[in-house]
Amino acid sequence: MADLNEEILEFINKNNNLNTLEYANTHNLDHQKVIGAVKSLQTYDGLLKAEQQSSKSFQLNDEAQHIVQHGSHEAVVFNSIPDTGISQAQLMSSNPNAKLGFSKAMANGWIEVDKKNADGPKVMKKIASINDEVQQLLSKIQALNLTDVPDKSIQDLKKRKLIAEVTINSFLVTKGDKFTTKLEKPEKELTADMLVGDLWKTKKFKEYNLDALGTVPEGGHLHPLQKVRTEIRKIFLEMGFTEMPTNNYVENSFWNFDALFQPQQHPARDAHDTFFMSDPITSDKFPMDYLERVKQTHMNGGCYGSQGYKYDWKIEEAQKNILRTHTTAVSARMLYKLAQEETFKPTKYFSIDKVFRNETLDATHLAEFHQIEGVIADYDLTLGDLIGILYEFFKKLGMTELRFKPAYNPYTEPSMEIFAFHKGLNKWVEIGNSGVFRPEMLEPMNLPKNVSVIAWGLSLERPTMIKYGINNIRDLVGHKVNLKMVYENPICRIQK
């Protein structure tokens, strides 16, 4: 490239200008290579001026290039006929283009057919010699010599689909204000050696573009789950909720199950539904007075008007470490902490984080997913308050048609499953669970007796899949996710 740059400068110095297309043709060079060299020289301030020019030309297809080498189809047919003639059947089988060549040769008056021949139609030459104008015209067009090619011939060749019109962009290059044939690459930085002896005064330095934005980094794309999570988090904050700390994926069975009045024989505490830790296998730090009240509540109901579960509660079960199966374990910790305050203050909590369950993987279930949970603790809350807050919350998510179905949860009574009408599917779909926390869960924490806690939860994955039109959860989360989907999915907008 350096040699080509010097040759171009020398050419312009002698001729005052240069047309990139003509220069490429006369020097047998790739035109794009010449343009690249000119653009490289334009980086030198004031060295060259370049004006873009456009010209029409014609491009030969494969058939036309074959004609340039071997002659037109009609000329090949004519030259295949001996002076004594040839049978039409034999001529037609002589080459693949014989039929087209025969037709053109007949139209040109080069050949004739003797249909009265006893052995069948016989093709004879009608003239002694021909001039293959098609081959000659295509050769001139290929050499870009269009000065003596008639427009009618051009149109005929286009009709035969042998050539196609193309636009060729070239540049007319002339001398700039600072033109020179000796190139000195500008320096990128000032060095200590340049400062010694004032060498820097004779050097040219590259200008710095201080307004350049720089290269956009490749990383940092937000996953659809994070976009929907951010929008839902904003909704909770707008409604006056405080976010709970949920940075403990490993939980012990006491906070995950026992504190929620979930019996130790419950199926959810089986290895088929829960991931148990092997190291460390147990925990031993508990608020012992609270643990004792929870134990008595499980065994005989304590003194809260409950009968309990009537079984022998074992601390060994409560000590087992697990991957938390719901963020309600965090809610239990926060409510216990709230109960230890000298004066109770009504509080609204929320959390959005991962939970883990030993599920069978399919299109709608994974072994880990995100749970969204809202909790409100206040005096004398009722089921009506829960329904009202659910309507307000899901309204902000764009879901206005809700239904509620009675359900059973070990730690809420009454409990309700939440359904919303999905306009896209044209049916009601379950979107979450809710309820009022039982006294057996709250009163061992020493919360005031007239304090009620309402709560609801839903997954983050389901609204994200609906929002982004994803049918299989493994296309949203996991090692088979298409990263292009992560890079290009739109921002999340929830109509509030």
C-alpha positions, -999 to 999 in steps of 0.1 A, spaced: 0 0 0 29 24 8 43 19 -28 9 25 -43 5 57 -23 38 70 -36 29 60 -72 -4 79 -70 13 110 -57 39 109 -84 11 104 -110 -8 134 -97 24 155 -95 30 149 -133 -6 150 -145 -22 174 -119 -52 150 -114 -61 113 -114 -94 94 -121 -94 63 -99 -113 42 -124 -91 51 -153 -59 47 -132 -71 12 -121 -78 1 -156 -46 14 -172 -24 -1 -144 -44 -34 -142 -53 -28 -105 -84 -34 -84 -104 -2 -84 -113 -6 -47 -76 -9 -39 -69 24 -56 -98 41 -38 -85 27 -5 -51 42 -12 -67 76 -20 -87 76 12 -55 67 31 -37 97 16 -67 120 25 -59 115 62 -30 138 56 -44 173 61 -46 193 29 -26 168 8 -54 158 -17 -88 169 -29 -112 141 -41 -145 147 -59 -168 117 -63 -180 109 -98 -206 85 -111 -207 68 -145 -230 42 -161 -214 10 -174 -225 -25 -183 -216 -58 -167 -213 -91 -186 -229 -122 -171 -214 -157 -174 -231 -164 -207 -218 -131 -222 -182 -139 -210 -185 -173 -227 -195 -156 -259 -165 -133 -257 -142 -164 -255 -160 -188 -279 -182 -167 -301 -220 -160 -302 -244 -189 -303 -255 -181 -338 -218 -179 -350 -210 -212 -334 -240 -228 -352 -230 -212 -386 -194 -225 -382 -207 -259 -374 -224 -263 -408 -202 -279 -435 -204 -265 -471 -224 -296 -480 -250 -289 -452 -260 -309 -421 -292 -325 -410 -312 -303 -386 -315 -330 -360 -277 -335 -360 -271 -297 -358 -295 -293 -328 -276 -319 -308 -242 -304 -316 -241 -281 -285 -263 -270 -256 -271 -235 -272 -278 -248 -307 -315 -241 -306 -310 -204 -297 -281 -201 -321 -302 -217 -349 -330 -192 -343 -307 -162 -343 -288 -174 -374 -321 -179 -393 -332 -144 -383 -299 -129 -395 -304 -147 -429 -272 -167 -424 -287 -201 -429 -316 -218 -446 -335 -252 -442 -342 -276 -471 -373 -293 -459 -377 -313 -492 -346 -333 -485 -353 -370 -487 -334 -378 -454 -352 -350 -435 -347 -313 -431 -312 -302 -440 -296 -269 -429 -274 -251 -454 -253 -220 -453 -270 -191 -471 -239 -169 -472 -202 -177 -475 -189 -159 -443 -202 -139 -414 -191 -111 -391 -198 -120 -354 -209 -86 -342 -223 -98 -309 -189 -112 -299 -172 -79 -310 -197 -57 -291 -194 -77 -259 -156 -75 -261 -157 -37 -264 -181 -35 -235 -159 -57 -214 -130 -34 -222 -152 -4 -213 -148 9 -249 -183 22 -254 -176 51 -277 -185 32 -309 -212 9 -295 -246 20 -309 -274 24 -284 -296 0 -304 -269 -27 -300 -269 -20 -263 -307 -24 -261 -305 -57 -281 -279 -71 -258 -300 -61 -227 -330 -78 -242 -309 -110 -246 -300 -106 -209 -263 -107 -217 -255 -74 -200 -268 -54 -171 -265 -17 -165 -244 -8 -134 -234 25 -118 -197 29 -111 -185 54 -85 -150 68 -89 -131 98 -77 -114 127 -95 -83 134 -73 -64 167 -75 -37 184 -55 -45 199 -22 -32 231 -6 -4 212 11 4 187 -17 37 170 -15 52 138 -28 71 132 4 49 118 31 56 124 68 33 105 91 21 128 119 32 119 154 5 106 178 22 117 210 49 140 223 79 121 236 108 131 259 133 127 230 114 153 210 117 178 238 155 175 239 170 197 212 136 212 201 130 183 177 93 187 184 93 221 165 99 203 132 74 175 137 38 173 126 13 161 152 -20 143 147 -50 163 158 -69 149 187 -107 148 185 -117 156 221 -154 153 212 -151 116 200 -175 93 219 -152 63 217 -161 27 209 -193 14 224 -185 -14 248 -196 -49 238 -209 -59 272 -235 -45 296 -267 -56 279 -296 -60 303 -315 -93 304 -353 -91 299 -357 -104 335 -337 -75 348 -358 -50 327 -391 -63 340 -377 -66 375 -367 -29 374 -402 -19 363 -419 -40 391 -395 -26 417 -405 9 406 -442 0 412 -435 -11 447 -414 20 455 -442 42 441 -466 25 465 -444 32 495 -429 -2 500 -394 -8 515 -372 -34 498 -361 -64 520 -325 -77 521 -326 -110 502 -289 -118 497 -290 -151 516 -298 -179 491 -289 -205 518 -315 -206 546 -322 -230 574 -354 -249 577 -364 -230 608 -369 -197 590 -380 -213 557 -406 -237 572 -410 -237 610 -413 -200 615 -441 -200 589 -461 -227 609 -453 -253 582 -452 -288 598 -421 -308 597 -439 -337 580 -451 -314 551 -443 -328 516 -425 -296 507 -398 -305 532 -389 -336 513 -358 -340 492 -380 -344 461 -391 -308 465 -363 -290 483 -325 -288 478 -307 -297 511 -271 -285 518 -244 -310 524 -218 -285 537 -226 -269 561 -254 -294 567 -270 -276 597 -273 -243 615 -272 -237 653 -277 -200 658 -314 -192 666 -332 -168 689 -339 -195 714 -369 -179 732 -386 -174 698 -376 -210 688 -393 -223 719 -425 -205 712 -425 -218 676 -419 -253 689 -449 -251 714 -471 -236 686 -463 -266 664 -468 -292 691 -499 -279 709 -508 -245 696 -492 -226 725 -515 -200 740 -529 -185 708 -562 -204 706 -548 -230 683 -545 -268 686 -512 -270 667 -503 -301 647 -500 -325 677 -466 -340 668 -432 -342 684 -413 -312 670 -376 -318 665 -349 -292 665 -328 -314 642 -353 -308 614 -352 -271 620 -314 -270 618 -311 -284 583 -297 -260 558 -314 -257 524 -316 -235 493 -345 -213 502 -378 -224 485 -395 -189 488 -386 -154 499 -413 -156 526 -384 -169 547 -370 -133 544 -404 -119 553 -404 -140 585 -370 -126 595 -381 -90 588 -414 -94 607 -396 -109 637 -371 -80 636 -401 -56 634 -417 -73 665 -386 -66 686 -390 -28 682 -402 -10 713 -431 5 694 -448 -12 665 -449 9 633 -471 -2 603 -447 -13 575 -448 -23 539 -421 -47 526 -413 -61 492 -386 -84 476 -377 -97 442 -351 -124 442 -342 -160 434 -357 -191 451 -349 -228 444 -371 -259 442 -363 -294 430 -387 -292 401 -389 -314 370 -376 -292 341 -401 -284 313 -412 -255 292 -426 -236 322 -406 -248 351 -369 -245 362 -351 -255 394 -346 -218 402 -368 -188 395 -375 -153 408 -402 -147 433 -419 -113 437 -434 -108 472 -453 -80 489 -460 -78 526 -480 -53 546 -482 -53 585 -507 -30 601 -535 -29 627 -567 -48 619 -561 -56 583 -587 -77 566 -593 -98 535 -609 -67 520 -577 -48 524 -558 -76 507 -582 -76 477 -580 -38 474 -542 -37 474 -541 -66 449 -563 -46 425 -541 -16 428 -509 -35 424 -519 -55 394 -536 -24 378 -501 -9 377 -489 -40 359 -516 -35 333 -540 -63 346 -574 -49 355 -596 -80 353 -589 -102 384 -605 -132 400 -598 -148 434 -601 -185 443 -599 -199 478 -567 -219 484 -547 -235 512 -513 -224 525 -499 -236 559 -490 -200 570 -520 -180 556 -557 -182 564 -577 -172 545 -557 -178 513 -564 -169 477 -551 -178 443 -551 -148 420 -562 -151 383 -561 -125 356 -578 -125 322 -551 -129 294 -565 -111 263 -538 -127 241 -548 -162 252 -584 -152 257 -586 -171 290 -581 -167 327 -545 -176 339 -532 -180 374 -507 -152 382 -500 -155 419 -510 -165 455 -520 -145 485 -534 -145 520 -535 -132 556 -507 -146 578 -520 -169 605 -518 -160 642 -497 -191 648 -470 -175 627 -473 -139 639 -479 -141 677 -449 -162 686 -429 -132 671 -445 -111 698 -463 -88 673 -494 -71 689 -525 -93 688 -545 -67 667 -517 -65 641 -525 -84 608 -501 -91 579 -513 -95 544 -490 -108 516 -489 -119 480 -464 -134 456 -459 -142 420 -430 -153 397 -410 -128 377 -405 -152 348 -442 -156 338 -449 -118 333 -415 -115 315 -424 -144 291 -458 -128 284 -443 -93 279 -416 -106 254 -436 -133 237 -414 -162 249 -432 -196 251 -404 -218 266 -387 -207 298 -355 -223 286 -353 -197 259 -353 -170 287 -329 -186 312 -301 -211 309 -272 -222 287 -293 -224 256 -304 -188 256 -298 -169 223 -275 -140 233 -288 -121 203 -322 -120 220 -306 -105 251 -287 -79 230 -317 -68 209 -348 -71 230 -366 -38 236 -368 -19 268 -397 -29 291 -426 -5 293 -455 -12 317 -486 9 313 -492 22 348 
